[in-house]
Amino acid sequence: MNELMARFEQAVQDSRLLSKKPDNGTLLQIYALYKQATLGNNPNKRPSFTDTLARLKHDAWKGLEGTTTQQAMQNYIDLIESLKN
């Protein structure tokens, strides 16, 4: 787990240095994977329909419900690595 955590933390750093900004769908994936990896399942109520971005973020994170911390970290690492190329 320590090695995975170190690789995850490096991927978080790398995500801030990407040469090209990812599209909105990919940004939502990055957000959701980060939240699932660091906080686990989304415990929050779905935001109001008037707050579109908050709903999109909520739904992306909620879609990962049941994903383990380790799997979310690995998926985050893999996604950031794919964006670095």
N, CA, C and O atoms as a GROMACS GRO file, in nm:
protein
  340
    1MET      N    1   0.082  -0.121   0.000
    1MET     CA    2   0.000   0.000   0.000
    1MET      C    3   0.086   0.126   0.000
    1MET      O    4   0.050   0.225  -0.064
    2ASN      N    5   0.199   0.124   0.071
    2ASN     CA    6   0.285   0.242   0.076
    2ASN      C    7   0.337   0.281  -0.062
    2ASN      O    8   0.344   0.400  -0.094
    3GLU      N    9   0.373   0.180  -0.142
    3GLU     CA   10   0.421   0.210  -0.278
    3GLU      C   11   0.308   0.268  -0.362
    3GLU      O   12   0.329   0.364  -0.436
    4LEU      N   13   0.189   0.211  -0.351
    4LEU     CA   14   0.074   0.262  -0.424
    4LEU      C   15   0.043   0.405  -0.382
    4LEU      O   16   0.015   0.489  -0.467
    5MET      N   17   0.049   0.432  -0.253
    5MET     CA   18   0.022   0.567  -0.203
    5MET      C   19   0.125   0.666  -0.258
    5MET      O   20   0.089   0.778  -0.296
    6ALA      N   21   0.251   0.626  -0.262
    6ALA     CA   22   0.356   0.714  -0.316
    6ALA      C   23   0.332   0.740  -0.464
    6ALA      O   24   0.349   0.854  -0.511
    7ARG      N   25   0.294   0.638  -0.539
    7ARG     CA   26   0.267   0.655  -0.682
    7ARG      C   27   0.144   0.743  -0.703
    7ARG      O   28   0.140   0.823  -0.796
    8PHE      N   29   0.044   0.727  -0.617
    8PHE     CA   30  -0.077   0.809  -0.625
    8PHE      C   31  -0.043   0.956  -0.598
    8PHE      O   32  -0.086   1.044  -0.673
    9GLU      N   33   0.032   0.981  -0.493
    9GLU     CA   34   0.071   1.119  -0.460
    9GLU      C   35   0.152   1.182  -0.573
    9GLU      O   36   0.139   1.301  -0.601
   10GLN      N   37   0.237   1.101  -0.638
   10GLN     CA   38   0.314   1.152  -0.752
   10GLN      C   39   0.220   1.185  -0.868
   10GLN      O   40   0.239   1.285  -0.937
   11ALA      N   41   0.121   1.100  -0.890
   11ALA     CA   42   0.024   1.125  -0.998
   11ALA      C   43  -0.056   1.252  -0.971
   11ALA      O   44  -0.087   1.327  -1.064
   12VAL      N   45  -0.088   1.277  -0.845
   12VAL     CA   46  -0.159   1.401  -0.810
   12VAL      C   47  -0.071   1.521  -0.846
   12VAL      O   48  -0.119   1.618  -0.904
   13GLN      N   49   0.057   1.513  -0.813
   13GLN     CA   50   0.150   1.621  -0.849
   13GLN      C   51   0.157   1.635  -1.002
   13GLN      O   52   0.152   1.745  -1.055
   14ASP      N   53   0.169   1.521  -1.070
   14ASP     CA   54   0.180   1.523  -1.216
   14ASP      C   55   0.055   1.581  -1.282
   14ASP      O   56   0.064   1.643  -1.387
   15SER      N   57  -0.061   1.560  -1.220
   15SER     CA   58  -0.186   1.610  -1.279
   15SER      C   59  -0.186   1.762  -1.288
   15SER      O   60  -0.253   1.819  -1.374
   16ARG      N   61  -0.112   1.826  -1.203
   16ARG     CA   62  -0.105   1.973  -1.204
   16ARG      C   63  -0.009   2.025  -1.310
   16ARG      O   64  -0.007   2.145  -1.340
   17LEU      N   65   0.071   1.935  -1.368
   17LEU     CA   66   0.173   1.975  -1.463
   17LEU      C   67   0.146   1.925  -1.604
   17LEU      O   68   0.235   1.928  -1.689
   18LEU      N   69   0.025   1.880  -1.630
   18LEU     CA   70  -0.007   1.831  -1.764
   18LEU      C   71   0.010   1.942  -1.866
   18LEU      O   72  -0.028   2.057  -1.842
   19SER      N   73   0.068   1.908  -1.981
   19SER     CA   74   0.095   2.009  -2.083
   19SER      C   75  -0.034   2.058  -2.151
   19SER      O   76  -0.039   2.170  -2.200
   20LYS      N   77  -0.136   1.972  -2.152
   20LYS     CA   78  -0.263   2.009  -2.216
   20LYS      C   79  -0.376   1.985  -2.116
   20LYS      O   80  -0.381   1.880  -2.052
   21LYS      N   81  -0.466   2.082  -2.104
   21LYS     CA   82  -0.580   2.068  -2.013
   21LYS      C   83  -0.674   1.960  -2.067
   21LYS      O   84  -0.713   1.965  -2.183
   22PRO      N   85  -0.710   1.863  -1.983
   22PRO     CA   86  -0.803   1.758  -2.027
   22PRO      C   87  -0.942   1.814  -2.055
   22PRO      O   88  -0.979   1.921  -2.006
   23ASP      N   89  -1.018   1.740  -2.135
   23ASP     CA   90  -1.156   1.781  -2.163
   23ASP      C   91  -1.240   1.767  -2.035
   23ASP      O   92  -1.195   1.707  -1.938
   24ASN      N   93  -1.359   1.823  -2.037
   24ASN     CA   94  -1.443   1.826  -1.917
   24ASN      C   95  -1.478   1.687  -1.864
   24ASN      O   96  -1.482   1.666  -1.743
   25GLY      N   97  -1.504   1.593  -1.952
   25GLY     CA   98  -1.535   1.457  -1.910
   25GLY      C   99  -1.419   1.393  -1.837
   25GLY      O  100  -1.438   1.323  -1.737
   26THR      N  101  -1.299   1.416  -1.887
   26THR     CA  102  -1.179   1.362  -1.823
   26THR      C  103  -1.154   1.431  -1.690
   26THR      O  104  -1.114   1.366  -1.594
   27LEU      N  105  -1.178   1.561  -1.684
   27LEU     CA  106  -1.163   1.633  -1.557
   27LEU      C  107  -1.258   1.577  -1.451
   27LEU      O  108  -1.221   1.565  -1.335
   28LEU      N  109  -1.380   1.542  -1.492
   28LEU     CA  110  -1.474   1.482  -1.398
   28LEU      C  111  -1.425   1.346  -1.350
   28LEU      O  112  -1.440   1.312  -1.233
   29GLN      N  113  -1.367   1.268  -1.441
   29GLN     CA  114  -1.310   1.139  -1.404
   29GLN      C  115  -1.197   1.156  -1.303
   29GLN      O  116  -1.191   1.084  -1.203
   30ILE      N  117  -1.109   1.251  -1.329
   30ILE     CA  118  -0.998   1.278  -1.238
   30ILE      C  119  -1.052   1.316  -1.100
   30ILE      O  120  -1.005   1.264  -0.998
   31TYR      N  121  -1.149   1.405  -1.098
   31TYR     CA  122  -1.210   1.449  -0.972
   31TYR      C  123  -1.269   1.330  -0.897
   31TYR      O  124  -1.241   1.311  -0.779
   32ALA      N  125  -1.351   1.252  -0.966
   32ALA     CA  126  -1.421   1.141  -0.902
   32ALA      C  127  -1.323   1.036  -0.849
   32ALA      O  128  -1.340   0.986  -0.738
   33LEU      N  129  -1.222   1.002  -0.927
   33LEU     CA  130  -1.124   0.904  -0.882
   33LEU      C  131  -1.046   0.955  -0.761
   33LEU      O  132  -1.019   0.879  -0.668
   34TYR      N  133  -1.011   1.083  -0.763
   34TYR     CA  134  -0.940   1.141  -0.649
   34TYR      C  135  -1.026   1.133  -0.523
   34TYR      O  136  -0.979   1.092  -0.417
   35LYS      N  137  -1.151   1.173  -0.534
   35LYS     CA  138  -1.242   1.171  -0.419
   35LYS      C  139  -1.262   1.029  -0.368
   35LYS      O  140  -1.259   1.005  -0.247
   36GLN      N  141  -1.281   0.934  -0.459
   36GLN     CA  142  -1.302   0.795  -0.418
   36GLN      C  143  -1.176   0.739  -0.352
   36GLN      O  144  -1.185   0.664  -0.254
   37ALA      N  145  -1.061   0.776  -0.404
   37ALA     CA  146  -0.934   0.727  -0.348
   37ALA      C  147  -0.905   0.786  -0.211
   37ALA      O  148  -0.848   0.719  -0.125
   38THR      N  149  -0.944   0.911  -0.190
   38THR     CA  150  -0.909   0.977  -0.065
   38THR      C  151  -1.020   0.975   0.040
   38THR      O  152  -0.991   0.979   0.159
   39LEU      N  153  -1.147   0.968  -0.004
   39LEU     CA  154  -1.258   0.976   0.091
   39LEU      C  155  -1.350   0.855   0.089
   39LEU      O  156  -1.431   0.839   0.180
   40GLY      N  157  -1.339   0.770  -0.011
   40GLY     CA  158  -1.430   0.656  -0.022
   40GLY      C  159  -1.560   0.695  -0.088
   40GLY      O  160  -1.566   0.793  -0.162
   41ASN      N  161  -1.665   0.618  -0.060
   41ASN     CA  162  -1.795   0.642  -0.123
   41ASN      C  163  -1.851   0.780  -0.089
   41ASN      O  164  -1.830   0.833   0.020
   42ASN      N  165  -1.920   0.838  -0.185
   42ASN     CA  166  -1.979   0.970  -0.171
   42ASN      C  167  -2.097   0.965  -0.073
   42ASN      O  168  -2.198   0.901  -0.102
   43PRO      N  169  -2.085   1.033   0.042
   43PRO     CA  170  -2.192   1.030   0.142
   43PRO      C  171  -2.293   1.144   0.125
   43PRO      O  172  -2.392   1.150   0.198
   44ASN      N  173  -2.269   1.234   0.032
   44ASN     CA  174  -2.348   1.356   0.020
   44ASN      C  175  -2.477   1.336  -0.058
   44ASN      O  176  -2.488   1.246  -0.142
   45LYS      N  177  -2.574   1.422  -0.029
   45LYS     CA  178  -2.699   1.425  -0.104
   45LYS      C  179  -2.671   1.491  -0.239
   45LYS      O  180  -2.581   1.574  -0.251
   46ARG      N  181  -2.750   1.455  -0.338
   46ARG     CA  182  -2.734   1.513  -0.472
   46ARG      C  183  -2.771   1.661  -0.467
   46ARG      O  184  -2.876   1.698  -0.415
   47PRO      N  185  -2.684   1.745  -0.522
   47PRO     CA  186  -2.711   1.889  -0.522
   47PRO      C  187  -2.834   1.925  -0.606
   47PRO      O  188  -2.883   1.846  -0.686
   48SER      N  189  -2.881   2.045  -0.584
   48SER     CA  190  -2.996   2.097  -0.657
   48SER      C  191  -2.970   2.097  -0.808
   48SER      O  192  -2.856   2.111  -0.852
   49PHE      N  193  -3.076   2.080  -0.885
   49PHE     CA  194  -3.062   2.079  -1.030
   49PHE      C  195  -3.013   2.212  -1.084
   49PHE      O  196  -2.968   2.219  -1.199
   50THR      N  197  -3.020   2.317  -1.004
   50THR     CA  198  -2.973   2.447  -1.050
   50THR      C  199  -2.821   2.459  -1.045
   50THR      O  200  -2.764   2.548  -1.108
   51ASP      N  201  -2.756   2.371  -0.973
   51ASP     CA  202  -2.610   2.373  -0.964
   51ASP      C  203  -2.555   2.259  -1.050
   51ASP      O  204  -2.520   2.152  -0.999
   52THR      N  205  -2.549   2.282  -1.179
   52THR     CA  206  -2.513   2.179  -1.276
   52THR      C  207  -2.376   2.118  -1.250
   52THR      O  208  -2.362   1.996  -1.251
   53LEU      N  209  -2.276   2.200  -1.226
   53LEU     CA  210  -2.141   2.148  -1.206
   53LEU      C  211  -2.133   2.061  -1.081
   53LEU      O  212  -2.071   1.954  -1.083
   54ALA      N  213  -2.195   2.105  -0.974
   54ALA     CA  214  -2.195   2.026  -0.851
   54ALA      C  215  -2.264   1.892  -0.872
   54ALA      O  216  -2.221   1.790  -0.819
   55ARG      N  217  -2.372   1.892  -0.950
   55ARG     CA  218  -2.442   1.766  -0.980
   55ARG      C  219  -2.355   1.673  -1.063
   55ARG      O  220  -2.350   1.553  -1.038
   56LEU      N  221  -2.287   1.728  -1.162
   56LEU     CA  222  -2.200   1.646  -1.246
   56LEU      C  223  -2.088   1.583  -1.163
   56LEU      O  224  -2.058   1.465  -1.178
   57LYS      N  225  -2.028   1.663  -1.076
   57LYS     CA  226  -1.922   1.612  -0.989
   57LYS      C  227  -1.977   1.504  -0.895
   57LYS      O  228  -1.917   1.398  -0.879
   58HIS      N  229  -2.092   1.533  -0.835
   58HIS     CA  230  -2.156   1.437  -0.744
   58HIS      C  231  -2.182   1.305  -0.816
   58HIS      O  232  -2.149   1.198  -0.765
   59ASP      N  233  -2.242   1.314  -0.934
   59ASP     CA  234  -2.279   1.193  -1.007
   59ASP      C  235  -2.156   1.114  -1.051
   59ASP      O  236  -2.157   0.990  -1.050
   60ALA      N  237  -2.050   1.184  -1.091
   60ALA     CA  238  -1.927   1.115  -1.131
   60ALA      C  239  -1.868   1.038  -1.013
   60ALA      O  240  -1.829   0.922  -1.028
   61TRP      N  241  -1.863   1.102  -0.898
   61TRP     CA  242  -1.810   1.036  -0.778
   61TRP      C  243  -1.902   0.922  -0.734
   61TRP      O  244  -1.855   0.813  -0.702
   62LYS      N  245  -2.032   0.948  -0.734
   62LYS     CA  246  -2.130   0.846  -0.693
   62LYS      C  247  -2.122   0.724  -0.783
   62LYS      O  248  -2.147   0.611  -0.739
   63GLY      N  249  -2.086   0.746  -0.910
   63GLY     CA  250  -2.072   0.636  -1.005
   63GLY      C  251  -1.961   0.538  -0.970
   63GLY      O  252  -1.957   0.427  -1.023
   64LEU      N  253  -1.870   0.580  -0.884
   64LEU     CA  254  -1.759   0.493  -0.842
   64LEU      C  255  -1.788   0.421  -0.711
   64LEU      O  256  -1.700   0.355  -0.656
   65GLU      N  257  -1.909   0.434  -0.662
   65GLU     CA  258  -1.944   0.372  -0.534
   65GLU      C  259  -1.910   0.223  -0.535
   65GLU      O  260  -1.941   0.151  -0.629
   66GLY      N  261  -1.844   0.181  -0.429
   66GLY     CA  262  -1.804   0.041  -0.417
   66GLY      C  263  -1.663   0.015  -0.467
   66GLY      O  264  -1.608  -0.093  -0.443
   67THR      N  265  -1.603   0.111  -0.537
   67THR     CA  266  -1.465   0.096  -0.582
   67THR      C  267  -1.374   0.110  -0.462
   67THR      O  268  -1.387   0.205  -0.384
   68THR      N  269  -1.281   0.018  -0.447
   68THR     CA  270  -1.190   0.024  -0.332
   68THR      C  271  -1.094   0.140  -0.345
   68THR      O  272  -1.071   0.192  -0.454
   69THR      N  273  -1.039   0.180  -0.233
   69THR     CA  274  -0.939   0.287  -0.232
   69THR      C  275  -0.823   0.252  -0.322
   69THR      O  276  -0.777   0.335  -0.402
   70GLN      N  277  -0.775   0.130  -0.311
   70GLN     CA  278  -0.660   0.087  -0.391
   70GLN      C  279  -0.691   0.090  -0.540
   70GLN      O  280  -0.609   0.135  -0.620
   71GLN      N  281  -0.810   0.043  -0.578
   71GLN     CA  282  -0.846   0.043  -0.720
   71GLN      C  283  -0.864   0.185  -0.771
   71GLN      O  284  -0.822   0.216  -0.883
   72ALA      N  285  -0.924   0.272  -0.692
   72ALA     CA  286  -0.941   0.411  -0.733
   72ALA      C  287  -0.805   0.479  -0.750
   72ALA      O  288  -0.784   0.555  -0.845
   73MET      N  289  -0.712   0.451  -0.658
   73MET     CA  290  -0.577   0.507  -0.671
   73MET      C  291  -0.510   0.459  -0.799
   73MET      O  292  -0.451   0.538  -0.872
   74GLN      N  293  -0.520   0.328  -0.825
   74GLN     CA  294  -0.456   0.274  -0.945
   74GLN      C  295  -0.520   0.331  -1.071
   74GLN      O  296  -0.449   0.364  -1.166
   75ASN      N  297  -0.652   0.342  -1.073
   75ASN     CA  298  -0.720   0.400  -1.189
   75ASN      C  299  -0.681   0.546  -1.210
   75ASN      O  300  -0.665   0.591  -1.323
   76TYR      N  301  -0.665   0.619  -1.100
   76TYR     CA  302  -0.620   0.759  -1.108
   76TYR      C  303  -0.480   0.765  -1.168
   76TYR      O  304  -0.455   0.843  -1.260
   77ILE      N  305  -0.390   0.683  -1.116
   77ILE     CA  306  -0.253   0.678  -1.167
   77ILE      C  307  -0.253   0.647  -1.316
   77ILE      O  308  -0.185   0.715  -1.394
   78ASP      N  309  -0.328   0.546  -1.356
   78ASP     CA  310  -0.333   0.505  -1.496
   78ASP      C  311  -0.387   0.618  -1.585
   78ASP      O  312  -0.335   0.642  -1.694
   79LEU      N  313  -0.490   0.687  -1.538
   79LEU     CA  314  -0.548   0.796  -1.615
   79LEU      C  315  -0.448   0.909  -1.632
   79LEU      O  316  -0.431   0.960  -1.743
   80ILE      N  317  -0.383   0.950  -1.526
   80ILE     CA  318  -0.285   1.059  -1.535
   80ILE      C  319  -0.169   1.019  -1.626
   80ILE      O  320  -0.122   1.100  -1.705
   81GLU      N  321  -0.124   0.896  -1.614
   81GLU     CA  322  -0.016   0.848  -1.701
   81GLU      C  323  -0.057   0.855  -1.847
   81GLU      O  324   0.023   0.893  -1.932
   82SER      N  325  -0.182   0.819  -1.877
   82SER     CA  326  -0.228   0.822  -2.016
   82SER      C  327  -0.236   0.966  -2.070
   82SER      O  328  -0.224   0.988  -2.190
   83LEU      N  329  -0.258   1.061  -1.981
   83LEU     CA  330  -0.267   1.202  -2.022
   83LEU      C  331  -0.130   1.267  -2.038
   83LEU      O  332  -0.119   1.371  -2.103
   84LYS      N  333  -0.028   1.207  -1.981
   84LYS     CA  334   0.106   1.265  -1.991
   84LYS      C  335   0.167   1.241  -2.129
   84LYS      O  336   0.260   1.311  -2.168
   85ASN      N  337   0.116   1.145  -2.203
   85ASN     CA  338   0.173   1.112  -2.336
   85ASN      C  339   0.118   1.196  -2.446
   85ASN      O  340   0.156   1.179  -2.561
   0.00000   0.00000   0.00000
